[in-house]
Amino acid sequence: MDTLAKPSKPGSAHEPLDPPGPCSTCPYFLPTASEVSTPVGIPANLTCGVRLLGDRKVSWIRKKDLHVLTTSNFTYTTDKRFRALHLPGSPFWSLQIDRPTVADSGLYECQVSTQPKIFRRFKLKVVVPIASITGTREIFMKAGSDINITCVVKGAIRGAPVTWYHVLPRQPSTEVVNAGGRGGVQLVTDKNGGSSWLLVNRATWRDAGNYTCAPAHAVPASVAVHVLDEETPAELHHDPLPSRGQARTPPTAPFLLSPLLCLLRGQGSEITTYGSQDTCENSFKVNGRQQARR
């Protein structure tokens, strides 16, 4: 999720002029966004526009404790994450908050030192992005099947990179999943939709273990994958909560993800792929031949 801003009507304690009325020299607020949402750790800007300011000053107040954060270009807080931003001659006065936390959420006021004072309120919402794995938290599958894991990210900035990690089952080590590690691994990320897919073709015992989807600036999500061979106890083969990743007749990696890629591209989504790639045209041709054989 990007830092989002919603426009709204200006407000004040003493009806500031927007646009100016009979008083041709009175300051008035410009229509800037008054609701801003940002993920934790991503800088947020609250921007207040004032015309006809003259020799008056603009201050930013934190509503919950009435603390004066900035006045003009000066900062009056020991918290160095807050600072005033203003270009000479510009009617816009911004309060920048670096590395915001959830505790920074709330109301802020842009005040103009008129008599009486006028102000405009701004609402900041700092959210914690979180990833989730669809399906169950454990996947039981036979050797030779395809591992297909879907990770959905909510609240993250648009285009945030997603990194997949794999903890090997018989070694206390963590590796970054990528297409260069072994053949048959494919990663697909929809930057607009906030989803990422991991596919491992024809899994072996080396592909078992814990997989973690870790988007930037977001809470990661994990799933445990168990690859069963012929010697595995029968009760594990009949897991009461089978995963979507289990396939009775494992198709190859391109056949699983190519139609998904084509569908997303057709809807205008921005797709990043890693590993083996097939064009939509070739994919449809291959699938068409398979349907004809049937």
N, C-alpha and C positions, 0 to 999 in steps of 0.2 A: 504494500500500500504506500502510495506517495503521501507526502505531507499535504493534507487536504484542507481547503479553505472554502467556507460557505459565505456568500454575500448575505448581508442582512441590512435592515434599516438602521440608521444611526440613532442612538439614544443618549439622553443626558438628563441631568437633574434639573436644568433650567432651560429646556427647549432650545438648544443651539440651532442656528439658522442653517438649513440645508435644503435648497440653496438659500442665499441671503434674502431677507425680507426688506422691510423699510430701512433698516440700519445698513447702509452701504459700506461701512467700515468694520462691521462686526465679524469676528472669525466664525467659520462654519466648517463642519466636517465633510470630507469627501467620502463617497460610498466605497469603502474597502471591506474586505472579508472580515467578519467578526467572529467566526467559528473556525478554529484550526485544529486538525487532528494529525498527530505524528507518532511513529513508532518510538519506543524507548531508544535513546541514544542518538536519534537523528535530529539535528538542529531544527528548531522551530522559530519562525519569525511572525510576530504580531505587528501589523503595519497600520498606523493611524495617519490619515490624510487631513490636513488643516489648511484652509485658504484664509487669506487676510490675517495672518498671525500677527504681523507688526512686531512690536517689541515684547510681546507676551511669550511665555515659555510653555513648552509641552513636557509633561511628566508622566511616567508610567508607575502605577500603583498596583501592588498585589492585594487583591480584595480581602483575602482570608485573614491577613494580619495587618492590613493598612500600611504595609511597608512601602516607602518610597524607593523604587528601584533605580530610576534614572530621572534626570531633569536636563532638558536640552541634550548636550553631548556628554554630560557627566554621569557617572555611575555612583550610586550611594548605597551599595551593598558590598559586603566582603565576599559574597559568593561570586567568584570570577566567571561563572557560567553565564551571568547576565551582563548585557552591554547594550548601549544605545547605538543605533545606526542612523546616520543622516548625512545627506550630501548637501553642500552649500547651495542655496537657492531652490532646493526641492521642497515641496509641500508635505512630503511623506517622512514620518518619524517612526522608526521600527524598534521594537524590543526583541533582541535575539537571545535565545536560550540554548546554550550548547549542552550536549549530552543530557537532555531532559529525562526525568524519571516520572513515574506515575504520581509521585507526591507533588510534582509541578502542575498537575492538572488543576483547573479551577478558573475563576474570573480574574481578569486584569482590567484596569481602567486607564484610558488615555485622557489626561486632564489638561485643560488649557487655563492658564492663570488670568482669566477675565474676572470681572466683578459683576455678578456672582460667577463662580467657576462653572464651566461646562465640561462634560466628560462623555466618553463613549466607552461602553463595556465590550470586552473581548473574552471569548471562552476558549480555553486551551484544553485539549484532551490528549493525554499521552497513553498510548495503548501498548500492550505487550503482545507482539506477534507470536503465534504458536503454530507448530506443525503437527499434523496428525496422520497416522497411517490407516488407510481404509481396511476394513476387515478385522480379523482377530489379531491378538498380540503375539500369537505363535502360529507358524505355518508348518504343517507336516506334509511332506511330499515324497514320492518315490524318486530314486535316482534316475536321471534321464529326463525328468520333467523340466519345465521352464519355470524359473522364479520370476514372478510378475508382481511388483510392489508399487502401489500408488501412494504418493505423499501429497497432502493438501495443506497449503499454507494460508493462514488467515491473519490479516493485519500487517503484513510485511510491505515494505516499499516495492513499488512496481519495478520489475527487472532485477530484484535482489538475487544474487547467485545462490544456488543450492548445491551443497557438497554432501556426497554419500560416503559413509564410513562402514567398514566391514571388520568385525572382530572375529578372527578365525576360531573355529571350535576347539582345536587341539593345541593352539599356541596363544600365549598371552600377549598378542600384538594386534595393533590396529592399522589398517591400511585404507587409503583413499581409493574408492571405487572409480575406475576409469576404463575407457575402452582399450587402452594399451596394455592393461594388466594381463588379459587373456582374451582369446577369441570368443565371440558369442555374447559379449556384454554390450548393452545399448542403454544410453541415458537420453531421455527426452524431457525438456523443460518448457512449459508454457509460461512465458514471462508475463503475459497479460492476465491469464487466468489464475496464476499462483499455484500451479500443480507441477509435480515432477514424477516421472515414471522410471523405474529401474527394471530392466529385463536381463536375466541371465539364462542363456540358452543351454539346455541339456545339462542340468546341474549335477555335480558330483559331491562327494562328502567334503571336498575342499571348499565348496560354496556354502556349506552350512555355517551357522553362527549368527551373530547379532548384526543387523543392518540398521544404520542410523541415518535419517534424513535431517540435515542441519542447514537450514537457510540462514543467511546472514542476518544478524540482529533479531533472531527468533529463537523460541524454545524448541529444541529438537524433538524428534519422535523416533522410536525404535521398534523393531520387530525381530523376534527370534525365528530363525529358519532351521528346520530339522529335515535333513535329507536321509530317507530311509532306504536301506538295501534289503536284499532278500532275507538276511538273517535277523532283521529287526523283529521284535515280538509282534505277534499278530494284532494285539489290542491297539498298538500305535498306528497300524495301517488303517484302522477304522476309527479315526479320530471323530468324536461327536460334533466337533465344530470345524469342519474342513475349511481350509482357506480358499479364497478366490485364486490364490496362486497355484493351487493344485490342478493339474490337467490330466485327464484320462489318456488323451492322445496328444502328446506335446507337439505343437506346431513349431516351425522354426521362428527365430526372432523377427525377421523382416515381415513375415505374414501376420504376426500379432500386432506390431506397432505401426506398420505402414498405413493401414486403413485409418488408424487414429490420427496419424500425422496429416493425412490428406483431409480428413474431416475438419481438423482444427485450422489448417491453412485455408480451407474453403470458407471458414467463418471469420477470417481476418486475424487470427491469433498469431502472435509472434513466437515462433518455435525455434528452439536451439536443440540440435541433436548431436550426439557423440557416438562414435562407433560406426558399425555398418549402416549405410543409408541406401534406400531405394527410392526412386522417383515415384510419384503417384501414378504416373502412366504405366511404368513397369509393374507396379504392385497390382493395379487393376487388371493388367493383361494376364499376369500369373494367376490371380484369383479367378479370372474368367476361364482360363484353361482348366483349372481344377474343377470348376462347376460343370464344364462341358464333359469332363471325364466321368463325373458322377452321373 
